[in-house]
Amino acid sequence: MFITAAAAVLVTMALALFRSLKGPTVFDRILAINSFGTLTVILISVHGFMAGRPEFLDLALVYALINFIGTIAVTKFVTYGALENTTDENEPGDI
């Protein structure tokens, strides 16, 4: 049963990878890569459960955090063209 789940996750990962290569806009590609990362977390969890190694869940959680932060960083870079805080020097509230 878990082998079937792993196979279904792998098929879905292939579809997400195809969408990331073909996506009409850059945001579709970012969403597809984020989905691929989420499916990777699921695959790591299923593999850990099948192998009887619960420490794989810790690895899956770390990968999920890296995936989330990476998605936010790439989206900000694509949207604003930079990752740093680019503010004007004459903003109200500056001392």
CYANA upper distance limits for C-alpha pairs under 8 A (distance plus 0.5 A):
  1 MET  CA      5 ALA  CA      7.00
  2 PHE  CA      6 ALA  CA      6.61
  2 PHE  CA     46 VAL  CA      7.54
  2 PHE  CA     50 MET  CA      7.40
  3 ILE  CA      7 ALA  CA      6.61
  4 THR  CA      8 ALA  CA      6.64
  5 ALA  CA      9 VAL  CA      6.69
  5 ALA  CA     46 VAL  CA      8.34
  6 ALA  CA     10 LEU  CA      6.70
  6 ALA  CA     43 LEU  CA      6.79
  6 ALA  CA     46 VAL  CA      7.19
  6 ALA  CA     47 HIS  CA      8.15
  7 ALA  CA     11 VAL  CA      6.77
  8 ALA  CA     12 THR  CA      6.72
  9 VAL  CA     13 MET  CA      6.55
  9 VAL  CA     39 LEU  CA      7.04
  9 VAL  CA     42 ILE  CA      8.17
  9 VAL  CA     43 LEU  CA      7.11
 10 LEU  CA     14 ALA  CA      6.75
 10 LEU  CA     43 LEU  CA      8.31
 11 VAL  CA     15 LEU  CA      6.91
 12 THR  CA     16 ALA  CA      6.70
 12 THR  CA     39 LEU  CA      8.28
 13 MET  CA     17 LEU  CA      6.59
 13 MET  CA     35 SER  CA      8.49
 13 MET  CA     36 PHE  CA      6.12
 13 MET  CA     39 LEU  CA      6.87
 13 MET  CA     40 THR  CA      8.29
 14 ALA  CA     18 PHE  CA      6.68
 15 LEU  CA     19 ARG  CA      6.75
 16 ALA  CA     20 SER  CA      6.68
 16 ALA  CA     32 ALA  CA      5.78
 16 ALA  CA     33 ILE  CA      7.54
 16 ALA  CA     35 SER  CA      7.16
 16 ALA  CA     36 PHE  CA      6.30
 17 LEU  CA     21 LEU  CA      6.92
 17 LEU  CA     32 ALA  CA      7.33
 17 LEU  CA     33 ILE  CA      7.57
 17 LEU  CA     36 PHE  CA      7.29
 18 PHE  CA     22 LYS  CA      6.62
 19 ARG  CA     23 GLY  CA      5.67
 19 ARG  CA     28 ASP  CA      8.21
 19 ARG  CA     29 ARG  CA      7.20
 19 ARG  CA     32 ALA  CA      6.57
 20 SER  CA     28 ASP  CA      7.58
 20 SER  CA     29 ARG  CA      4.80
 20 SER  CA     30 ILE  CA      7.66
 20 SER  CA     31 LEU  CA      8.39
 20 SER  CA     32 ALA  CA      5.59
 20 SER  CA     33 ILE  CA      6.60
 21 LEU  CA     29 ARG  CA      7.49
 22 LYS  CA     29 ARG  CA      8.25
 23 GLY  CA     28 ASP  CA      5.91
 23 GLY  CA     29 ARG  CA      5.80
 24 PRO  CA     28 ASP  CA      7.21
 24 PRO  CA     29 ARG  CA      8.32
 25 THR  CA     29 ARG  CA      7.09
 26 VAL  CA     30 ILE  CA      6.76
 27 PHE  CA     31 LEU  CA      6.64
 27 PHE  CA     75 THR  CA      8.19
 28 ASP  CA     32 ALA  CA      6.65
 29 ARG  CA     33 ILE  CA      6.72
 30 ILE  CA     34 ASN  CA      6.64
 30 ILE  CA     71 THR  CA      7.56
 30 ILE  CA     74 VAL  CA      8.23
 30 ILE  CA     75 THR  CA      7.82
 31 LEU  CA     35 SER  CA      6.62
 32 ALA  CA     36 PHE  CA      6.60
 33 ILE  CA     37 GLY  CA      6.71
 34 ASN  CA     38 THR  CA      6.76
 34 ASN  CA     67 ASN  CA      7.29
 34 ASN  CA     68 PHE  CA      8.11
 34 ASN  CA     71 THR  CA      6.92
 35 SER  CA     39 LEU  CA      6.61
 36 PHE  CA     40 THR  CA      6.65
 37 GLY  CA     41 VAL  CA      6.91
 37 GLY  CA     63 TYR  CA      8.45
 37 GLY  CA     64 ALA  CA      7.75
 37 GLY  CA     67 ASN  CA      6.53
 38 THR  CA     42 ILE  CA      6.95
 38 THR  CA     64 ALA  CA      7.23
 38 THR  CA     67 ASN  CA      8.12
 39 LEU  CA     43 LEU  CA      6.58
 40 THR  CA     44 ILE  CA      6.61
 41 VAL  CA     45 SER  CA      6.71
 41 VAL  CA     60 ALA  CA      5.48
 41 VAL  CA     61 LEU  CA      7.88
 41 VAL  CA     63 TYR  CA      7.16
 41 VAL  CA     64 ALA  CA      6.78
 42 ILE  CA     46 VAL  CA      6.64
 42 ILE  CA     60 ALA  CA      8.11
 43 LEU  CA     47 HIS  CA      6.52
 44 ILE  CA     48 GLY  CA      6.55
 44 ILE  CA     56 PHE  CA      7.08
 44 ILE  CA     57 LEU  CA      7.87
 44 ILE  CA     59 LEU  CA      8.34
 44 ILE  CA     60 ALA  CA      6.47
 45 SER  CA     49 PHE  CA      6.68
 45 SER  CA     56 PHE  CA      6.79
 45 SER  CA     57 LEU  CA      6.09
 45 SER  CA     60 ALA  CA      6.84
 46 VAL  CA     50 MET  CA      6.60
 47 HIS  CA     51 ALA  CA      6.51
 47 HIS  CA     56 PHE  CA      8.44
 48 GLY  CA     52 GLY  CA      6.42
 48 GLY  CA     53 ARG  CA      5.45
 48 GLY  CA     54 PRO  CA      6.39
 48 GLY  CA     55 GLU  CA      7.88
 48 GLY  CA     56 PHE  CA      5.57
 48 GLY  CA     57 LEU  CA      7.41
 49 PHE  CA     53 ARG  CA      6.74
 49 PHE  CA     54 PRO  CA      7.03
 54 PRO  CA     58 ASP  CA      8.30
 55 GLU  CA     59 LEU  CA      7.42
 56 PHE  CA     60 ALA  CA      6.66
 57 LEU  CA     61 LEU  CA      6.69
 58 ASP  CA     62 VAL  CA      6.84
 59 LEU  CA     63 TYR  CA      6.66
 60 ALA  CA     64 ALA  CA      6.59
 61 LEU  CA     65 LEU  CA      6.83
 62 VAL  CA     66 ILE  CA      6.79
 63 TYR  CA     67 ASN  CA      6.49
 64 ALA  CA     68 PHE  CA      6.64
 65 LEU  CA     69 ILE  CA      6.69
 66 ILE  CA     70 GLY  CA      6.42
 67 ASN  CA     71 THR  CA      6.57
 68 PHE  CA     72 ILE  CA      6.83
 69 ILE  CA     73 ALA  CA      6.66
 70 GLY  CA     74 VAL  CA      6.60
 71 THR  CA     75 THR  CA      6.55
 72 ILE  CA     76 LYS  CA      6.61
 73 ALA  CA     77 PHE  CA      6.60
 73 ALA  CA     83 LEU  CA      7.46
 74 VAL  CA     78 VAL  CA      6.59
 75 THR  CA     79 THR  CA      6.52
 76 LYS  CA     80 TYR  CA      6.32
 76 LYS  CA     81 GLY  CA      7.89
 76 LYS  CA     82 ALA  CA      7.74
 76 LYS  CA     83 LEU  CA      7.01
 77 PHE  CA     81 GLY  CA      5.29
 77 PHE  CA     82 ALA  CA      5.45
 77 PHE  CA     83 LEU  CA      5.99
 78 VAL  CA     82 ALA  CA      8.29
 82 ALA  CA     86 THR  CA      8.45
 87 THR  CA     91 GLU  CA      8.21
 90 ASN  CA     94 ASP  CA      7.84
